[in-house]
Amino acid sequence: MARNKFAEIIETFEIDQDSLREIAASVRYDLELALSENDSSSLQIIHTNQNLPQGNECGKFIALDFGGTNLRAAIVELSGNGDYKILRKAQSALRSEKGDFTTADTSCEALFDFIAKVIGDAIEGDKNTPYLLGHTFSFPASPCDENDAELKKWTKEIAVPGVEGKPVNELLAAALKRQGYDNIRPTAVLNDTVAVLLAAAYQNDGIHIGSIYGTGHNSCYAEINSAFAPGKIINLEIGNFYKIFINKYDAIVDGHSTNPDEQRLEKMVSGCYLGELFKAALTDFYPGFSKANFDGEDVSHLALANAAQISLFMHQSDFPLPDDDTISFIQTLAAKILRRSAMIVAASYCGIAWHLYGNSSFKAKIAVEGSLYEKVEQIKSGMAEAFSKILDEGCQIETFLQKDGPLLGAALAACMAQDK
């Protein structure tokens, strides 16, 4: 009975070739529906003010990366020809023993004052040198002018009130002023996927697609088709794509989240949710794990661990000690969840590439930044498997890690903003 249940749960995370191709085709279809402003699209695309860089951008700028779990600020020096240096950097977790700046109990002013203090740490309290600041803001936001954007809604389990519907750089500028940093002027705000694409295009030719694949997941691309206003970068907000089949564990995770019925694809693939998916399925097999907590890093560790390492992990984490059948299930389940994540993301990349290049013959390069893509080896193998199942002969997609994407991209956006 236990092994039958084991097989039943594992089967729910399988994804076949036809399903992968259907996801890819649906992404392309919904992307083109959204571009034609058809409300039946599941993609809430955002037309940004950003173009690709020329490659000759120069100067020193402050880069702010406000993402999912960590906040980073840096002074970035651009030297042109794709060269750059991060001169100084500071970072701090949004959730730590010092406080949690993500909950509904946190005021808007407290959150942005915290951000301003991290920026101050990066420039060592310098209140004299004038700086332009580029702000990588990793949440759905719509441009409201050339230098700012309004938060549409929080994602990644952040619930701070008083920010949605407000220009985020205006809030940041007010916080910097409260902290005495009148020398810093926020001049650009951009999504982290857009920042990754800017960074990649600054250093490479022929890059049109950027993606984040870590705590959260999203993609963007630079339009090249004359029928759809070429030149501008389109933020897909692809985490909200919902034309995809979910299993009962996806439904459990969605129901327990702060935003039920939203971000369907992201909840199936991103590091913020993989641990919850793993827990939901594991608890169905073995209720003794109902009080356990897992994160994406745990899932990747358990997928590669042997029996002794899994037992040690459970013991050190005060979880119930598993028997041999449970150890086998734990390892297989973790691997299947990671593989499904990688294959779904790869299918979405195929849909974007089909929109840009057609589906008969192309070679596409996609810049990717994020902890899952960078650190989890099963992700790349799962993506390669999906590409082989989806793409026709003559079509090729190559992904590569873009280092420092959110920081370099923010600096580039600040540089490019001064010329507008």
Secondary structure in CASP SS format (residue, H / E / C, confidence):
PFRMAT SS
TARGET T0000
AUTHOR 0000-0000-0000
METHOD secondary structure of the structure
MODEL  1
M C 1.00
A H 1.00
R H 1.00
N H 1.00
K H 1.00
F H 1.00
A H 1.00
E H 1.00
I H 1.00
I H 1.00
E H 1.00
T C 1.00
F C 1.00
E C 1.00
I C 1.00
D C 1.00
Q H 1.00
D H 1.00
S H 1.00
L H 1.00
R H 1.00
E H 1.00
I H 1.00
A H 1.00
A H 1.00
S H 1.00
V H 1.00
R H 1.00
Y H 1.00
D H 1.00
L H 1.00
E H 1.00
L H 1.00
A H 1.00
L H 1.00
S C 1.00
E C 1.00
N C 1.00
D C 1.00
S C 1.00
S C 1.00
S C 1.00
L C 1.00
Q C 1.00
I C 1.00
I E 1.00
H E 1.00
T E 1.00
N E 1.00
Q E 1.00
N E 1.00
L C 1.00
P C 1.00
Q C 1.00
G C 1.00
N C 1.00
E C 1.00
C E 1.00
G E 1.00
K E 1.00
F E 1.00
I E 1.00
A E 1.00
L E 1.00
D E 1.00
F E 1.00
G C 1.00
G C 1.00
T C 1.00
N E 1.00
L E 1.00
R E 1.00
A E 1.00
A E 1.00
I E 1.00
V E 1.00
E E 1.00
L E 1.00
S E 1.00
G E 1.00
N C 1.00
G C 1.00
D E 1.00
Y E 1.00
K E 1.00
I E 1.00
L E 1.00
R E 1.00
K E 1.00
A E 1.00
Q E 1.00
S E 1.00
A E 1.00
L C 1.00
R E 1.00
S E 1.00
E C 1.00
K C 1.00
G E 1.00
D E 1.00
F C 1.00
T C 1.00
T C 1.00
A C 1.00
D C 1.00
T C 1.00
S C 1.00
C H 1.00
E H 1.00
A H 1.00
L H 1.00
F H 1.00
D H 1.00
F H 1.00
I H 1.00
A H 1.00
K H 1.00
V H 1.00
I H 1.00
G H 1.00
D H 1.00
A H 1.00
I C 1.00
E C 1.00
G C 1.00
D C 1.00
K C 1.00
N C 1.00
T C 1.00
P C 1.00
Y E 1.00
L E 1.00
L E 1.00
G E 1.00
H E 1.00
T E 1.00
F E 1.00
S C 1.00
F C 1.00
P C 1.00
A E 1.00
S E 1.00
P E 1.00
C E 1.00
D E 1.00
E C 1.00
N C 1.00
D E 1.00
A E 1.00
E E 1.00
L E 1.00
K C 1.00
K C 1.00
W C 1.00
T C 1.00
K C 1.00
E C 1.00
I C 1.00
A C 1.00
V C 1.00
P C 1.00
G C 1.00
V C 1.00
E C 1.00
G C 1.00
K C 1.00
P E 1.00
V H 1.00
N H 1.00
E H 1.00
L H 1.00
L H 1.00
A H 1.00
A H 1.00
A H 1.00
L H 1.00
K H 1.00
R H 1.00
Q C 1.00
G C 1.00
Y C 1.00
D C 1.00
N C 1.00
I E 1.00
R E 1.00
P E 1.00
T E 1.00
A E 1.00
V E 1.00
L E 1.00
N C 1.00
D H 1.00
T H 1.00
V H 1.00
A H 1.00
V H 1.00
L H 1.00
L H 1.00
A H 1.00
A H 1.00
A H 1.00
Y H 1.00
Q H 1.00
N C 1.00
D C 1.00
G C 1.00
I C 1.00
H C 1.00
I E 1.00
G E 1.00
S E 1.00
I E 1.00
Y E 1.00
G C 1.00
T C 1.00
G C 1.00
H E 1.00
N E 1.00
S E 1.00
C E 1.00
Y E 1.00
A E 1.00
E C 1.00
I C 1.00
N C 1.00
S H 1.00
A H 1.00
F H 1.00
A C 1.00
P C 1.00
G C 1.00
K E 1.00
I E 1.00
I E 1.00
N E 1.00
L C 1.00
E C 1.00
I H 1.00
G H 1.00
N H 1.00
F C 1.00
Y C 1.00
K C 1.00
I C 1.00
F C 1.00
I C 1.00
N C 1.00
K H 1.00
Y H 1.00
D H 1.00
A H 1.00
I H 1.00
V H 1.00
D H 1.00
G H 1.00
H H 1.00
S C 1.00
T C 1.00
N C 1.00
P C 1.00
D C 1.00
E C 1.00
Q C 1.00
R H 1.00
L H 1.00
E H 1.00
K H 1.00
M H 1.00
V H 1.00
S C 1.00
G H 1.00
C H 1.00
Y H 1.00
L H 1.00
G H 1.00
E H 1.00
L H 1.00
F H 1.00
K H 1.00
A H 1.00
A H 1.00
L H 1.00
T H 1.00
D H 1.00
F H 1.00
Y C 1.00
P H 1.00
G H 1.00
F H 1.00
S C 1.00
K C 1.00
A C 1.00
N C 1.00
F C 1.00
D C 1.00
G H 1.00
E H 1.00
D H 1.00
V H 1.00
S H 1.00
H H 1.00
L H 1.00
A H 1.00
L H 1.00
A C 1.00
N C 1.00
A H 1.00
A H 1.00
Q H 1.00
I H 1.00
S H 1.00
L H 1.00
F H 1.00
M H 1.00
H H 1.00
Q H 1.00
S C 1.00
D C 1.00
F C 1.00
P C 1.00
L C 1.00
P C 1.00
D C 1.00
D H 1.00
D H 1.00
T H 1.00
I H 1.00
S H 1.00
F H 1.00
I H 1.00
Q H 1.00
T H 1.00
L H 1.00
A H 1.00
A H 1.00
K H 1.00
I H 1.00
L H 1.00
R H 1.00
R H 1.00
S H 1.00
A H 1.00
M H 1.00
I H 1.00
V H 1.00
A H 1.00
A H 1.00
S H 1.00
Y H 1.00
C H 1.00
G H 1.00
I H 1.00
A H 1.00
W H 1.00
H H 1.00
L H 1.00
Y H 1.00
G C 1.00
N C 1.00
S C 1.00
S C 1.00
F E 1.00
K E 1.00
A E 1.00
K E 1.00
I E 1.00
A E 1.00
V E 1.00
E E 1.00
G C 1.00
S H 1.00
L H 1.00
Y H 1.00
E H 1.00
K H 1.00
V C 1.00
E H 1.00
Q H 1.00
I H 1.00
K H 1.00
S H 1.00
G H 1.00
M H 1.00
A H 1.00
E H 1.00
A H 1.00
F H 1.00
S H 1.00
K H 1.00
I H 1.00
L C 1.00
D C 1.00
E C 1.00
G C 1.00
C E 1.00
Q E 1.00
I E 1.00
E E 1.00
T E 1.00
F E 1.00
L E 1.00
Q C 1.00
K C 1.00
D C 1.00
G H 1.00
P H 1.00
L H 1.00
L H 1.00
G H 1.00
A H 1.00
A H 1.00
L H 1.00
A H 1.00
A H 1.00
C H 1.00
M H 1.00
A H 1.00
Q C 1.00
D C 1.00
K C 1.00
END
